[in-house]
């Protein structure tokens, strides 16, 4: 009998421990459901949601490496492969972001920084043309001055190729849009500046299909970086929601992943404010 009471005491203690710790867990998930419902807005970059995060959107609301910052001049900035880029446009449906190198204006072309070739999350779009900067070599069609080791050298740029780069001190290739200014001819640094300011398009390689599925069922998208998996946060007050199937589905554990709609992600009814985990 003593063993029974000891077991009963232990069970009650464990139950009490679980009960006092569940509310903060649900409270955190409720906060994330609310926070992930907000969009990123900075000047002309507006209504940006998953996979991006930043400002009012905590990191749990977006994918790692997709942080957006709003600088003091009202510019949206993203860091890719340790290089800061100005964001000119974001198309969530097409998964395309238009960026330009923040440090590569006409005053910055003497810097030999890398581009985004080594990024695991972004890749160049197809509508690009390469602008090759060649340093400390014989000037060609366009030229500019650039000090190297304290000596002012003549340098040049070419469009669409890297001819002659082997005879130069250094060269970098910067992508630009194919719609060249001045009728398709780069005549001087003014035209080159215009080309660089147009930016270039990159596509993100993150699969957002889970997010669309989550939103269809009334959830809000997020990501668990520790577990490296997508999260779908559900509403915390279903009674105040409409009676649409999407809201009911998120509460009752009915969202599906992938194309197989015959298997629910969970057979258990989910408490309000909890989340679903989709496989990566």
C-alpha positions in Angstrom: 0.0 0.0 0.0 2.9 2.4 0.8 4.3 1.7 -2.7 0.9 2.7 -4.2 0.8 6.0 -2.3 4.4 6.7 -3.2 3.6 6.1 -6.9 0.4 8.3 -6.5 2.5 11.1 -4.9 5.1 10.9 -7.7 2.4 10.9 -10.3 0.7 14.0 -8.8 4.1 15.7 -8.5 4.8 15.1 -12.2 1.4 16.2 -13.2 1.7 19.4 -11.2 5.2 20.0 -12.8 3.7 19.5 -16.3 0.7 21.8 -15.6 2.8 24.7 -14.3 5.2 24.5 -17.3 2.6 24.1 -20.1 1.1 27.6 -20.0 4.5 29.4 -20.7 5.0 27.0 -23.6 1.6 27.7 -25.1 2.1 31.4 -24.3 5.3 31.5 -26.3 3.6 29.8 -29.2 0.7 32.2 -29.0 3.1 35.1 -29.1 4.8 33.6 -32.2 1.5 33.1 -33.9 0.8 36.8 -33.4 4.3 38.0 -34.3 4.5 35.9 -37.4 1.3 37.4 -38.6 3.1 40.8 -39.0 5.0 41.7 -42.2 8.3 43.4 -42.8 7.9 47.0 -44.0 10.7 49.4 -44.9 10.0 52.3 -47.3 9.0 50.8 -50.6 9.6 47.2 -49.5 6.3 46.2 -47.9 4.2 43.3 -46.9 7.1 40.8 -46.8 6.5 37.6 -44.9 8.0 34.1 -44.8 10.8 33.1 -45.4 12.0 36.6 -44.5 12.3 38.0 -40.9 13.5 41.2 -39.3 12.1 44.3 -37.5 8.8 43.2 -36.0 9.2 39.7 -37.2 11.4 37.6 -34.8 13.9 35.1 -36.2 11.4 32.2 -35.5 9.2 33.7 -38.2 11.7 33.2 -41.0 14.4 31.0 -42.5 18.1 31.4 -41.4 20.0 33.8 -43.6 16.8 35.7 -44.6 17.0 38.5 -42.2 16.0 41.9 -43.6 17.2 45.1 -41.9 16.0 48.7 -42.4 18.9 51.1 -42.2 18.9 54.8 -41.2 18.2 55.9 -44.8 15.2 53.8 -45.2 17.0 51.1 -47.3 16.2 47.4 -46.9 19.5 45.4 -46.5 20.1 41.7 -46.6 23.5 39.9 -46.1 24.4 37.2 -48.5 27.7 35.4 -48.2 29.0 38.1 -45.8 28.3 40.9 -48.3 25.6 43.5 -47.7 23.1 44.1 -50.5 20.4 46.7 -50.9 17.1 45.2 -51.6 15.2 46.8 -54.5 12.3 44.5 -54.8 10.9 41.1 -53.4 8.5 38.9 -55.3 7.3 36.3 -52.9 5.3 34.4 -55.5 8.2 34.1 -57.9 10.7 33.6 -55.1 12.9 36.4 -56.6 14.7 39.2 -54.8 16.3 42.1 -56.7 19.4 43.4 -55.0 22.4 45.5 -55.7 25.8 45.5 -54.0 25.7 48.1 -51.2 29.5 48.6 -51.4 29.8 48.5 -55.2 28.7 51.9 -56.5 31.1 54.0 -58.6 33.0 54.9 -55.4 33.2 51.2 -54.4 34.4 49.4 -57.5 38.0 49.3 -56.2 37.0 46.7 -53.6 37.6 43.1 -54.5 34.7 41.5 -52.7 33.2 38.2 -53.8 29.7 37.8 -55.1 27.0 35.3 -54.0 28.3 32.2 -55.9 28.9 30.4 -52.7 25.5 31.0 -51.2 23.5 27.9 -50.1 20.2 29.7 -50.2 20.3 32.0 -53.2 21.2 31.5 -56.9 21.4 33.9 -59.8 18.4 34.3 -62.0 18.8 33.7 -65.8 18.2 37.3 -66.9 21.7 38.5 -66.1 24.8 39.9 -67.8 28.3 39.8 -66.3 30.2 43.1 -65.8 33.9 42.3 -65.5 36.1 44.8 -63.7 39.8 44.5 -64.6 42.4 46.2 -62.4 45.9 47.5 -63.2 45.9 46.6 -66.9 45.7 48.3 -70.3 42.4 50.3 -70.5 39.8 49.1 -73.0 36.3 50.4 -73.8 35.7 52.0 -70.4 38.2 53.0 -67.8 38.4 54.4 -64.3 41.1 55.2 -61.8 41.7 53.0 -58.8 44.6 53.2 -56.3 46.4 49.8 -55.7 49.1 49.7 -53.1 49.2 53.5 -53.1 49.6 53.8 -56.9 46.9 55.2 -59.1 46.3 52.7 -61.9 44.2 52.7 -65.0 41.5 50.1 -64.9 38.7 49.0 -67.2 35.4 47.1 -67.5 33.8 44.9 -70.1 30.2 43.8 -70.5 29.4 40.1 -71.1 32.9 38.6 -70.8 36.3 38.7 -69.1 38.6 39.0 -72.0 42.1 40.1 -70.9 41.6 39.4 -67.2 44.7 37.2 -67.2 47.0 40.2 -67.8 45.5 42.3 -65.0 46.4 42.7 -61.4 42.9 41.5 -60.4 39.4 41.2 -61.7 35.9 40.7 -60.3 32.7 39.8 -62.1 29.5 41.5 -61.0 26.1 40.5 -62.3 23.7 43.0 -63.8 20.4 43.0 -65.7 20.4 42.4 -69.4 18.4 45.6 -70.0 21.4 47.8 -70.5 21.1 51.6 -70.5 21.8 53.9 -73.4 20.3 51.6 -76.0 22.3 48.6 -74.9 25.7 50.3 -75.0 27.9 51.1 -71.9 29.7 54.3 -73.0 31.1 55.6 -69.8 31.0 55.3 -66.0 27.7 57.1 -65.9 26.1 54.3 -67.9 27.9 51.7 -65.8 26.6 53.4 -62.6 23.1 53.2 -64.1 23.5 49.5 -64.8 24.8 48.7 -61.3 22.0 50.7 -59.7 19.4 48.6 -61.5 20.6 45.6 -59.4 20.1 42.0 -60.4 17.7 39.2 -59.7 18.4 36.1 -57.5 16.1 33.3 -56.6 16.0 31.7 -53.2 16.3 27.9 -53.0 14.2 27.4 -49.9 11.1 25.3 -50.4 8.1 27.4 -49.3 5.4 24.9 -50.3 4.9 23.9 -46.6 4.2 27.5 -45.8 1.4 27.7 -48.4 -0.1 24.6 -46.9 0.2 26.0 -43.4 -1.5 29.3 -44.4 -4.3 27.4 -46.2 -5.2 25.8 -42.9 -5.2 29.1 -40.9 -1.6 28.8 -39.6 1.3 31.2 -39.8 4.8 30.1 -41.0 8.0 29.9 -39.0 11.2 27.9 -38.7 12.9 26.1 -35.8 16.6 26.7 -36.5 17.7 24.3 -33.7 15.7 21.4 -35.1 16.2 22.6 -38.7 12.5 22.2 -39.6 9.6 24.3 -40.7 6.9 25.3 -38.2 3.3 26.1 -38.6 1.9 28.2 -35.7 -1.9 27.8 -35.2 -4.4 30.4 -33.8 -4.7 30.7 -30.0 -8.4 31.4 -30.0 -10.3 29.3 -32.4 -13.7 30.3 -31.0 -13.2 33.8 -32.3 -12.2 32.6 -35.8 -14.6 32.0 -38.6 -16.0 28.5 -39.2 -13.9 28.1 -42.4 -12.3 24.7 -42.9 -8.8 26.3 -42.8 -9.2 27.5 -39.2 -10.8 24.2 -38.1 -8.1 22.2 -39.8 -5.3 23.9 -37.9 -7.0 23.3 -34.6 -8.0 19.8 -35.2 -4.6 18.6 -36.5 -5.6 18.1 -40.1 -3.0 20.0 -42.2 -1.3 17.8 -44.7 2.2 18.0 -46.2 3.4 17.3 -49.7 1.0 16.1 -52.3 -0.4 13.1 -50.4 -3.6 14.6 -48.8 -4.7 11.2 -47.4 -2.5 11.3 -44.3 -2.8 14.0 -41.6 0.4 15.3 -40.0 -1.0 14.5 -36.6 -3.9 12.3 -35.4 -4.1 14.2 -32.2 -6.2 17.4 -31.7 -3.8 20.2 -31.1 -4.3 22.6 -28.2 -4.8 26.3 -29.2 -1.6 28.1 -29.9 0.5 25.0 -30.7 2.4 24.3 -33.9 2.9 21.6 -36.5 6.3 20.5 -37.7 6.8 19.7 -41.4 9.7 17.5 -42.4 12.6 19.5 -44.0 
